[in-house]
Amino acid sequence: MLFLPDHDTWEETLALHKMDSIRAWLASLNVDVALLDGTFFVVDEVAVSRADAKGIPHPPIAETLGLLGRREEGDSEVWFVHLNHTNPVIGEGIEKARVESLGWGIGMQGQVFEL
């Protein structure tokens, strides 16, 4: 299991590990379940200027989804955790449905993962 609730950017994280994709990185670590930073759904979700929001070190879920694409057989499970109260994936909205339609999940308080 990989627990990554906070990191600056995917570019930096992947470069540090000399990987070109999230999938390749997770596979190289033999990760079955990845709990990834889901603080924000999009960069401008918080009530600050777009320039200031880019300085907040949390890759938004929408960006991570763009890098992951649709889950394929053999991929690690990915669950987004560390959700900010402004994040629209909380509840049953269209953003949560988008995440789930791609095969990924939204972590819930009290959720249990069996390894």
N, CA, C and O atoms as CSV, one atom per row, in Angstrom:
chain,resi,resn,atom,element,x,y,z
A,1,MET,N,N,0.851,-1.171,0.000
A,1,MET,CA,C,0.000,0.000,0.000
A,1,MET,C,C,0.898,1.237,0.000
A,1,MET,O,O,1.893,1.305,0.722
A,2,LEU,N,N,0.526,2.195,-0.817
A,2,LEU,CA,C,1.220,3.476,-0.856
A,2,LEU,C,C,0.290,4.538,-0.297
A,2,LEU,O,O,-0.853,4.662,-0.739
A,3,PHE,N,N,0.769,5.300,0.664
A,3,PHE,CA,C,0.003,6.385,1.266
A,3,PHE,C,C,0.698,7.684,0.885
A,3,PHE,O,O,1.761,8.005,1.417
A,4,LEU,N,N,0.095,8.432,-0.038
A,4,LEU,CA,C,0.687,9.677,-0.531
A,4,LEU,C,C,-0.374,10.784,-0.498
A,4,LEU,O,O,-0.881,11.193,-1.542
A,5,PRO,N,N,-0.707,11.266,0.711
A,5,PRO,CA,C,-1.763,12.265,0.824
A,5,PRO,C,C,-1.306,13.684,0.539
A,5,PRO,O,O,-2.124,14.603,0.515
A,6,ASP,N,N,-0.014,13.876,0.323
A,6,ASP,CA,C,0.485,15.234,0.134
A,6,ASP,C,C,1.827,15.182,-0.591
A,6,ASP,O,O,2.796,14.624,-0.077
A,7,HIS,N,N,1.877,15.756,-1.764
A,7,HIS,CA,C,3.142,15.944,-2.477
A,7,HIS,C,C,2.964,17.142,-3.385
A,7,HIS,O,O,1.840,17.578,-3.631
A,8,ASP,N,N,4.059,17.671,-3.879
A,8,ASP,CA,C,3.977,18.936,-4.612
A,8,ASP,C,C,3.391,18.798,-6.008
A,8,ASP,O,O,2.330,19.356,-6.288
A,9,THR,N,N,4.058,18.069,-6.882
A,9,THR,CA,C,3.557,17.907,-8.254
A,9,THR,C,C,3.894,16.504,-8.752
A,9,THR,O,O,4.841,15.875,-8.280
A,10,TRP,N,N,3.106,16.025,-9.711
A,10,TRP,CA,C,3.432,14.732,-10.321
A,10,TRP,C,C,4.745,14.818,-11.085
A,10,TRP,O,O,5.524,13.864,-11.101
A,11,GLU,N,N,4.985,15.940,-11.705
A,11,GLU,CA,C,6.231,16.109,-12.448
A,11,GLU,C,C,7.436,15.874,-11.539
A,11,GLU,O,O,8.352,15.129,-11.889
A,12,GLU,N,N,7.427,16.511,-10.375
A,12,GLU,CA,C,8.532,16.348,-9.428
A,12,GLU,C,C,8.606,14.937,-8.860
A,12,GLU,O,O,9.685,14.352,-8.778
A,13,THR,N,N,7.465,14.396,-8.470
A,13,THR,CA,C,7.438,13.065,-7.870
A,13,THR,C,C,7.937,12.014,-8.856
A,13,THR,O,O,8.764,11.172,-8.504
A,14,LEU,N,N,7.439,12.059,-10.086
A,14,LEU,CA,C,7.864,11.071,-11.083
A,14,LEU,C,C,9.322,11.258,-11.477
A,14,LEU,O,O,10.032,10.274,-11.682
A,15,ALA,N,N,9.782,12.501,-11.588
A,15,ALA,CA,C,11.185,12.762,-11.930
A,15,ALA,C,C,12.105,12.238,-10.831
A,15,ALA,O,O,13.158,11.669,-11.121
A,16,LEU,N,N,11.717,12.424,-9.589
A,16,LEU,CA,C,12.519,11.951,-8.462
A,16,LEU,C,C,12.747,10.446,-8.544
A,16,LEU,O,O,13.814,9.949,-8.183
A,17,HIS,N,N,11.738,9.729,-9.021
A,17,HIS,CA,C,11.808,8.271,-9.112
A,17,HIS,C,C,12.161,7.778,-10.515
A,17,HIS,O,O,12.131,6.580,-10.796
A,18,LYS,N,N,12.494,8.730,-11.387
A,18,LYS,CA,C,12.891,8.424,-12.766
A,18,LYS,C,C,11.828,7.581,-13.495
A,18,LYS,O,O,12.132,6.577,-14.138
A,19,MET,N,N,10.585,8.028,-13.369
A,19,MET,CA,C,9.450,7.351,-14.001
A,19,MET,C,C,8.741,8.322,-14.928
A,19,MET,O,O,8.762,9.533,-14.712
A,20,ASP,N,N,8.109,7.775,-15.969
A,20,ASP,CA,C,7.410,8.635,-16.915
A,20,ASP,C,C,5.892,8.610,-16.756
A,20,ASP,O,O,5.185,9.342,-17.449
A,21,SER,N,N,5.383,7.771,-15.847
A,21,SER,CA,C,3.939,7.744,-15.625
A,21,SER,C,C,3.634,7.268,-14.205
A,21,SER,O,O,4.447,6.599,-13.568
A,22,ILE,N,N,2.460,7.625,-13.735
A,22,ILE,CA,C,2.020,7.186,-12.411
A,22,ILE,C,C,1.884,5.671,-12.409
A,22,ILE,O,O,2.310,5.006,-11.465
A,23,ARG,N,N,1.294,5.128,-13.465
A,23,ARG,CA,C,1.105,3.677,-13.554
A,23,ARG,C,C,2.438,2.935,-13.459
A,23,ARG,O,O,2.560,1.961,-12.715
A,24,ALA,N,N,3.438,3.400,-14.216
A,24,ALA,CA,C,4.750,2.749,-14.201
A,24,ALA,C,C,5.372,2.827,-12.819
A,24,ALA,O,O,5.970,1.862,-12.343
A,25,TRP,N,N,5.230,3.985,-12.173
A,25,TRP,CA,C,5.784,4.158,-10.838
A,25,TRP,C,C,5.132,3.202,-9.848
A,25,TRP,O,O,5.827,2.529,-9.088
A,26,LEU,N,N,3.797,3.137,-9.851
A,26,LEU,CA,C,3.099,2.234,-8.938
A,26,LEU,C,C,3.478,0.784,-9.203
A,26,LEU,O,O,3.673,0.009,-8.267
A,27,ALA,N,N,3.583,0.416,-10.477
A,27,ALA,CA,C,3.970,-0.957,-10.829
A,27,ALA,C,C,5.387,-1.265,-10.348
A,27,ALA,O,O,5.650,-2.365,-9.863
A,28,SER,N,N,6.302,-0.301,-10.479
A,28,SER,CA,C,7.689,-0.536,-10.054
A,28,SER,C,C,7.783,-0.750,-8.546
A,28,SER,O,O,8.716,-1.396,-8.068
A,29,LEU,N,N,6.836,-0.218,-7.807
A,29,LEU,CA,C,6.802,-0.370,-6.347
A,29,LEU,C,C,5.947,-1.564,-5.912
A,29,LEU,O,O,5.842,-1.848,-4.719
A,30,ASN,N,N,5.340,-2.258,-6.870
A,30,ASN,CA,C,4.429,-3.378,-6.583
A,30,ASN,C,C,3.285,-2.956,-5.666
A,30,ASN,O,O,2.922,-3.674,-4.735
A,31,VAL,N,N,2.725,-1.784,-5.942
A,31,VAL,CA,C,1.638,-1.242,-5.131
A,31,VAL,C,C,0.323,-1.885,-5.544
A,31,VAL,O,O,-0.048,-1.868,-6.718
A,32,ASP,N,N,-0.378,-2.452,-4.564
A,32,ASP,CA,C,-1.717,-2.982,-4.813
A,32,ASP,C,C,-2.764,-1.889,-4.665
A,32,ASP,O,O,-3.689,-1.782,-5.471
A,33,VAL,N,N,-2.602,-1.069,-3.611
A,33,VAL,CA,C,-3.555,-0.009,-3.301
A,33,VAL,C,C,-2.775,1.279,-3.062
A,33,VAL,O,O,-1.860,1.313,-2.239
A,34,ALA,N,N,-3.136,2.333,-3.780
A,34,ALA,CA,C,-2.500,3.640,-3.605
A,34,ALA,C,C,-3.540,4.625,-3.088
A,34,ALA,O,O,-4.595,4.812,-3.696
A,35,LEU,N,N,-3.230,5.247,-1.967
A,35,LEU,CA,C,-4.069,6.299,-1.409
A,35,LEU,C,C,-3.393,7.613,-1.765
A,35,LEU,O,O,-2.391,7.993,-1.160
A,36,LEU,N,N,-3.956,8.308,-2.761
A,36,LEU,CA,C,-3.310,9.483,-3.328
A,36,LEU,C,C,-3.986,10.778,-2.904
A,36,LEU,O,O,-5.151,10.797,-2.507
A,37,ASP,N,N,-3.224,11.853,-2.999
A,37,ASP,CA,C,-3.673,13.198,-2.653
A,37,ASP,C,C,-4.913,13.576,-3.463
A,37,ASP,O,O,-4.878,13.619,-4.692
A,38,GLY,N,N,-5.994,13.845,-2.760
A,38,GLY,CA,C,-7.231,14.277,-3.407
A,38,GLY,C,C,-7.735,15.579,-2.815
A,38,GLY,O,O,-8.937,15.844,-2.807
A,39,THR,N,N,-6.814,16.390,-2.319
A,39,THR,CA,C,-7.195,17.609,-1.614
A,39,THR,C,C,-8.198,18.435,-2.410
A,39,THR,O,O,-9.250,18.816,-1.896
A,40,PHE,N,N,-7.865,18.708,-3.666
A,40,PHE,CA,C,-8.736,19.524,-4.520
A,40,PHE,C,C,-9.088,18.760,-5.787
A,40,PHE,O,O,-8.329,17.899,-6.233
A,41,PHE,N,N,-10.246,19.079,-6.367
A,41,PHE,CA,C,-10.608,18.475,-7.644
A,41,PHE,C,C,-9.958,19.225,-8.797
A,41,PHE,O,O,-9.463,18.611,-9.742
A,42,VAL,N,N,-9.959,20.551,-8.720
A,42,VAL,CA,C,-9.310,21.394,-9.737
A,42,VAL,C,C,-8.492,22.473,-9.028
A,42,VAL,O,O,-8.737,22.778,-7.861
A,43,VAL,N,N,-7.531,23.042,-9.733
A,43,VAL,CA,C,-6.614,24.035,-9.167
A,43,VAL,C,C,-7.329,25.249,-8.601
A,43,VAL,O,O,-6.951,25.735,-7.535
A,44,ASP,N,N,-8.342,25.748,-9.275
A,44,ASP,CA,C,-8.982,26.996,-8.825
A,44,ASP,C,C,-10.199,26.760,-7.932
A,44,ASP,O,O,-11.088,27.607,-7.850
A,45,GLU,N,N,-10.234,25.615,-7.270
A,45,GLU,CA,C,-11.329,25.287,-6.367
A,45,GLU,C,C,-11.351,26.192,-5.135
A,45,GLU,O,O,-12.419,26.544,-4.634
A,46,VAL,N,N,-10.176,26.560,-4.658
A,46,VAL,CA,C,-10.113,27.409,-3.463
A,46,VAL,C,C,-10.276,28.867,-3.855
A,46,VAL,O,O,-9.992,29.254,-4.988
A,47,ALA,N,N,-10.726,29.654,-2.927
A,47,ALA,CA,C,-11.017,31.062,-3.204
A,47,ALA,C,C,-9.757,31.927,-3.093
A,47,ALA,O,O,-9.653,32.807,-2.238
A,48,VAL,N,N,-8.812,31.645,-3.984
A,48,VAL,CA,C,-7.605,32.462,-4.108
A,48,VAL,C,C,-7.376,32.668,-5.596
A,48,VAL,O,O,-8.014,32.022,-6.427
A,49,SER,N,N,-6.478,33.555,-5.920
A,49,SER,CA,C,-6.223,33.757,-7.343
A,49,SER,C,C,-5.609,32.495,-7.944
A,49,SER,O,O,-4.979,31.710,-7.234
A,50,ARG,N,N,-5.791,32.300,-9.238
A,50,ARG,CA,C,-5.258,31.122,-9.933
A,50,ARG,C,C,-3.739,31.020,-9.749
A,50,ARG,O,O,-3.213,29.920,-9.577
A,51,ALA,N,N,-3.043,32.137,-9.784
A,51,ALA,CA,C,-1.591,32.128,-9.594
A,51,ALA,C,C,-1.247,31.634,-8.192
A,51,ALA,O,O,-0.313,30.850,-8.022
A,52,ASP,N,N,-1.999,32.090,-7.185
A,52,ASP,CA,C,-1.754,31.635,-5.822
A,52,ASP,C,C,-2.098,30.159,-5.663
A,52,ASP,O,O,-1.391,29.431,-4.966
A,53,ALA,N,N,-3.174,29.711,-6.301
A,53,ALA,CA,C,-3.594,28.313,-6.195
A,53,ALA,C,C,-2.543,27.377,-6.766
A,53,ALA,O,O,-2.373,26.265,-6.266
A,54,LYS,N,N,-1.837,27.803,-7.800
A,54,LYS,CA,C,-0.790,26.952,-8.370
A,54,LYS,C,C,0.350,26.735,-7.391
A,54,LYS,O,O,1.112,25.778,-7.531
A,55,GLY,N,N,0.478,27.613,-6.398
A,55,GLY,CA,C,1.516,27.465,-5.395
A,55,GLY,C,C,1.131,26.537,-4.254
A,55,GLY,O,O,1.953,26.257,-3.382
A,56,ILE,N,N,-0.110,26.056,-4.245
A,56,ILE,CA,C,-0.556,25.130,-3.212
A,56,ILE,C,C,-0.105,23.732,-3.640
A,56,ILE,O,O,-0.527,23.234,-4.683
A,57,PRO,N,N,0.740,23.109,-2.844
A,57,PRO,CA,C,1.376,21.865,-3.280
A,57,PRO,C,C,0.487,20.624,-3.182
A,57,PRO,O,O,0.761,19.724,-2.388
A,58,HIS,N,N,-0.548,20.577,-3.965
A,58,HIS,CA,C,-1.414,19.399,-4.050
A,58,HIS,C,C,-1.859,19.246,-5.499
A,58,HIS,O,O,-2.600,20.095,-5.994
A,59,PRO,N,N,-1.434,18.197,-6.195
A,59,PRO,CA,C,-1.941,18.024,-7.559
A,59,PRO,C,C,-3.443,17.726,-7.504
A,59,PRO,O,O,-3.858,16.813,-6.791
A,60,PRO,N,N,-4.248,18.464,-8.230
A,60,PRO,CA,C,-5.691,18.229,-8.175
A,60,PRO,C,C,-6.071,16.890,-8.794
A,60,PRO,O,O,-5.368,16.360,-9.654
A,61,ILE,N,N,-7.200,16.356,-8.336
A,61,ILE,CA,C,-7.683,15.068,-8.836
A,61,ILE,C,C,-7.821,15.101,-10.355
A,61,ILE,O,O,-7.442,14.140,-11.025
A,62,ALA,N,N,-8.356,16.183,-10.908
A,62,ALA,CA,C,-8.548,16.259,-12.362
A,62,ALA,C,C,-7.226,16.063,-13.101
A,62,ALA,O,O,-7.188,15.395,-14.135
A,63,GLU,N,N,-6.145,16.640,-12.580
A,63,GLU,CA,C,-4.829,16.462,-13.202
A,63,GLU,C,C,-4.369,15.008,-13.099
A,63,GLU,O,O,-3.867,14.442,-14.070
A,64,THR,N,N,-4.542,14.408,-11.927
A,64,THR,CA,C,-4.147,13.014,-11.730
A,64,THR,C,C,-4.944,12.101,-12.653
A,64,THR,O,O,-4.391,11.167,-13.234
A,65,LEU,N,N,-6.245,12.367,-12.791
A,65,LEU,CA,C,-7.066,11.565,-13.713
A,65,LEU,C,C,-6.565,11.691,-15.143
A,65,LEU,O,O,-6.543,10.707,-15.883
A,66,GLY,N,N,-6.162,12.896,-15.536
A,66,GLY,CA,C,-5.628,13.107,-16.871
A,66,GLY,C,C,-4.373,12.295,-17.123
A,66,GLY,O,O,-4.141,11.831,-18.239
A,67,LEU,N,N,-3.570,12.125,-16.100
A,67,LEU,CA,C,-2.343,11.334,-16.229
A,67,LEU,C,C,-2.622,9.833,-16.157
A,67,LEU,O,O,-1.950,9.041,-16.818
A,68,LEU,N,N,-3.613,9.444,-15.354
A,68,LEU,CA,C,-3.937,8.026,-15.201
A,68,LEU,C,C,-4.792,7.479,-16.338
A,68,LEU,O,O,-4.556,6.372,-16.821
A,69,GLY,N,N,-5.778,8.252,-16.761
A,69,GLY,CA,C,-6.740,7.719,-17.728
A,69,GLY,C,C,-7.624,6.671,-17.066
A,69,GLY,O,O,-7.832,6.691,-15.853
A,70,ARG,N,N,-8.134,5.767,-17.871
A,70,ARG,CA,C,-9.030,4.714,-17.387
A,70,ARG,C,C,-8.217,3.572,-16.786
A,70,ARG,O,O,-7.177,3.185,-17.319
A,71,ARG,N,N,-8.709,3.039,-15.663
A,71,ARG,CA,C,-8.046,1.906,-15.018
A,71,ARG,C,C,-8.134,0.680,-15.923
A,71,ARG,O,O,-9.178,0.385,-16.504
A,72,GLU,N,N,-7.021,-0.013,-16.021
A,72,GLU,CA,C,-6.942,-1.217,-16.845
A,72,GLU,C,C,-6.625,-2.420,-15.965
A,72,GLU,O,O,-6.145,-2.279,-14.840
A,73,GLU,N,N,-6.900,-3.591,-16.496
A,73,GLU,CA,C,-6.607,-4.815,-15.767
A,73,GLU,C,C,-5.134,-4.834,-15.369
A,73,GLU,O,O,-4.256,-4.548,-16.183
A,74,GLY,N,N,-4.879,-5.171,-14.123
A,74,GLY,CA,C,-3.516,-5.213,-13.619
A,74,GLY,C,C,-3.039,-3.930,-12.965
A,74,GLY,O,O,-2.002,-3.922,-12.300
A,75,ASP,N,N,-3.788,-2.837,-13.145
A,75,ASP,CA,C,-3.418,-1.573,-12.508
A,75,ASP,C,C,-3.655,-1.646,-11.000
A,75,ASP,O,O,-4.512,-2.390,-10.524
A,76,SER,N,N,-2.880,-0.862,-10.268
A,76,SER,CA,C,-3.118,-0.692,-8.838
A,76,SER,C,C,-4.489,-0.067,-8.629
A,76,SER,O,O,-4.998,0.640,-9.498
A,77,GLU,N,N,-5.086,-0.335,-7.466
A,77,GLU,CA,C,-6.273,0.427,-7.071
A,77,GLU,C,C,-5.787,1.811,-6.670
A,77,GLU,O,O,-4.766,1.938,-5.995
A,78,VAL,N,N,-6.499,2.837,-7.074
A,78,VAL,CA,C,-6.183,4.203,-6.640
A,78,VAL,C,C,-7.413,4.772,-5.965
A,78,VAL,O,O,-8.516,4.765,-6.512
A,79,TRP,N,N,-7.186,5.266,-4.753
A,79,TRP,CA,C,-8.227,5.922,-3.976
A,79,TRP,C,C,-7.734,7.315,-3.636
A,79,TRP,O,O,-6.605,7.480,-3.173
A,80,PHE,N,N,-8.566,8.312,-3.859
A,80,PHE,CA,C,-8.206,9.682,-3.521
A,80,PHE,C,C,-8.619,9.957,-2.080
A,80,PHE,O,O,-9.768,9.738,-1.695
A,81,VAL,N,N,-7.660,10.441,-1.288
A,81,VAL,CA,C,-7.875,10.722,0.133
A,81,VAL,C,C,-7.410,12.141,0.441
A,81,VAL,O,O,-6.924,12.851,-0.439
A,82,HIS,N,N,-7.565,12.543,1.696
A,82,HIS,CA,C,-7.114,13.869,2.138
A,82,HIS,C,C,-7.931,14.946,1.420
A,82,HIS,O,O,-7.377,15.911,0.894
A,83,LEU,N,N,-9.253,14.769,1.407
A,83,LEU,CA,C,-10.157,15.641,0.664
A,83,LEU,C,C,-10.458,16.931,1.429
A,83,LEU,O,O,-10.849,16.890,2.595
A,84,ASN,N,N,-10.277,18.057,0.775
A,84,ASN,CA,C,-10.640,19.347,1.348
A,84,ASN,C,C,-12.170,19.457,1.377
A,84,ASN,O,O,-12.851,18.876,0.532
A,85,HIS,N,N,-12.700,20.190,2.334
A,85,HIS,CA,C,-14.159,20.329,2.463
A,85,HIS,C,C,-14.804,20.985,1.240
A,85,HIS,O,O,-16.017,20.876,1.060
A,86,THR,N,N,-14.017,21.664,0.395
A,86,THR,CA,C,-14.564,22.280,-0.817
A,86,THR,C,C,-14.589,21.327,-2.006
A,86,THR,O,O,-15.126,21.664,-3.061
A,87,ASN,N,N,-14.011,20.137,-1.839
A,87,ASN,CA,C,-13.861,19.224,-2.967
A,87,ASN,C,C,-15.222,18.663,-3.396
A,87,ASN,O,O,-15.930,18.063,-2.586
A,88,PRO,N,N,-15.586,18.857,-4.665
A,88,PRO,CA,C,-16.902,18.405,-5.127
A,88,PRO,C,C,-17.051,16.893,-5.259
A,88,PRO,O,O,-18.150,16.428,-5.563
A,89,VAL,N,N,-15.994,16.100,-5.046
A,89,VAL,CA,C,-16.153,14.644,-5.082
A,89,VAL,C,C,-16.798,14.120,-3.810
A,89,VAL,O,O,-17.218,12.964,-3.743
A,90,ILE,N,N,-16.873,14.986,-2.795
A,90,ILE,CA,C,-17.560,14.596,-1.568
A,90,ILE,C,C,-19.050,14.626,-1.874
A,90,ILE,O,O,-19.579,15.645,-2.317
A,91,GLY,N,N,-19.708,13.535,-1.643
A,91,GLY,CA,C,-21.127,13.435,-1.979
A,91,GLY,C,C,-21.317,12.622,-3.243
A,91,GLY,O,O,-20.456,11.827,-3.617
A,92,GLU,N,N,-22.432,12.823,-3.887
A,92,GLU,CA,C,-22.786,11.997,-5.048
A,92,GLU,C,C,-22.842,12.793,-6.352
A,92,GLU,O,O,-23.663,12.486,-7.216
A,93,GLY,N,N,-22.000,13.796,-6.512
A,93,GLY,CA,C,-22.043,14.650,-7.689
A,93,GLY,C,C,-21.364,14.073,-8.911
A,93,GLY,O,O,-20.867,12.947,-8.902
A,94,ILE,N,N,-21.357,14.874,-9.962
A,94,ILE,CA,C,-20.814,14.466,-11.256
A,94,ILE,C,C,-19.297,14.210,-11.197
A,94,ILE,O,O,-18.788,13.347,-11.912
A,95,GLU,N,N,-18.580,14.954,-10.350
A,95,GLU,CA,C,-17.137,14.763,-10.261
A,95,GLU,C,C,-16.807,13.410,-9.658
A,95,GLU,O,O,-15.890,12.734,-10.125
A,96,LYS,N,N,-17.537,13.003,-8.630
A,96,LYS,CA,C,-17.328,11.675,-8.037
A,96,LYS,C,C,-17.644,10.602,-9.079
A,96,LYS,O,O,-16.907,9.625,-9.211
A,97,ALA,N,N,-18.731,10.785,-9.813
A,97,ALA,CA,C,-19.103,9.825,-10.853
A,97,ALA,C,C,-18.023,9.731,-11.925
A,97,ALA,O,O,-17.761,8.646,-12.444
A,98,ARG,N,N,-17.396,10.851,-12.260
A,98,ARG,CA,C,-16.309,10.854,-13.255
A,98,ARG,C,C,-15.135,10.000,-12.781
A,98,ARG,O,O,-14.601,9.188,-13.537
A,99,VAL,N,N,-14.738,10.192,-11.520
A,99,VAL,CA,C,-13.635,9.411,-10.946
A,99,VAL,C,C,-13.974,7.926,-11.011
A,99,VAL,O,O,-13.164,7.120,-11.471
A,100,GLU,N,N,-15.153,7.570,-10.559
A,100,GLU,CA,C,-15.567,6.174,-10.504
A,100,GLU,C,C,-15.752,5.566,-11.884
A,100,GLU,O,O,-15.488,4.379,-12.073
A,101,SER,N,N,-16.202,6.362,-12.857
A,101,SER,CA,C,-16.401,5.837,-14.209
A,101,SER,C,C,-15.070,5.450,-14.863
A,101,SER,O,O,-15.034,4.635,-15.785
A,102,LEU,N,N,-13.982,6.044,-14.376
A,102,LEU,CA,C,-12.650,5.711,-14.888
A,102,LEU,C,C,-12.027,4.526,-14.133
A,102,LEU,O,O,-10.940,4.064,-14.480
A,103,GLY,N,N,-12.722,4.045,-13.106
A,103,GLY,CA,C,-12.255,2.871,-12.377
A,103,GLY,C,C,-11.488,3.163,-11.107
A,103,GLY,O,O,-10.927,2.248,-10.503
A,104,TRP,N,N,-11.450,4.415,-10.687
A,104,TRP,CA,C,-10.727,4.816,-9.484
A,104,TRP,C,C,-11.728,5.092,-8.377
A,104,TRP,O,O,-12.932,5.060,-8.632
A,105,GLY,N,N,-11.278,5.363,-7.153
A,105,GLY,CA,C,-12.199,5.541,-6.046
A,105,GLY,C,C,-11.949,6.781,-5.217
A,105,GLY,O,O,-10.886,7.398,-5.280
A,106,ILE,N,N,-12.961,7.131,-4.435
A,106,ILE,CA,C,-12.890,8.231,-3.481
A,106,ILE,C,C,-12.915,7.601,-2.088
A,106,ILE,O,O,-13.876,6.931,-1.711
A,107,GLY,N,N,-11.839,7.830,-1.330
A,107,GLY,CA,C,-11.763,7.280,0.015
A,107,GLY,C,C,-12.804,7.907,0.925
A,107,GLY,O,O,-13.136,9.086,0.798
A,108,MET,N,N,-13.303,7.110,1.829
A,108,MET,CA,C,-14.328,7.555,2.777
A,108,MET,C,C,-13.792,7.398,4.202
A,108,MET,O,O,-12.998,6.500,4.481
A,109,GLN,N,N,-14.229,8.266,5.080
A,109,GLN,CA,C,-13.824,8.163,6.479
A,109,GLN,C,C,-14.240,6.799,7.009
A,109,GLN,O,O,-15.380,6.375,6.820
A,110,GLY,N,N,-13.310,6.111,7.677
A,110,GLY,CA,C,-13.590,4.799,8.255
A,110,GLY,C,C,-13.428,3.654,7.282
A,110,GLY,O,O,-13.624,2.498,7.657
A,111,GLN,N,N,-13.073,3.946,6.039
A,111,GLN,CA,C,-12.920,2.886,5.032
A,111,GLN,C,C,-11.801,1.947,5.448
A,111,GLN,O,O,-10.786,2.384,5.991
A,112,VAL,N,N,-11.983,0.661,5.196
A,112,VAL,CA,C,-11.007,-0.359,5.539
A,112,VAL,C,C,-10.512,-0.994,4.251
A,112,VAL,O,O,-11.296,-1.299,3.353
A,113,PHE,N,N,-9.196,-1.189,4.170
A,113,PHE,CA,C,-8.582,-1.838,3.012
A,113,PHE,C,C,-7.951,-3.152,3.469
A,113,PHE,O,O,-7.138,-3.170,4.392
A,114,GLU,N,N,-8.327,-4.234,2.824
A,114,GLU,CA,C,-7.732,-5.518,3.150
A,114,GLU,C,C,-6.598,-5.790,2.187
A,114,GLU,O,O,-6.759,-5.706,0.969
A,115,LEU,N,N,-5.454,-6.114,2.747
A,115,LEU,CA,C,-4.275,-6.407,1.928
A,115,LEU,C,C,-3.945,-7.884,1.990
A,115,LEU,O,O,-2.983,-8.328,1.364
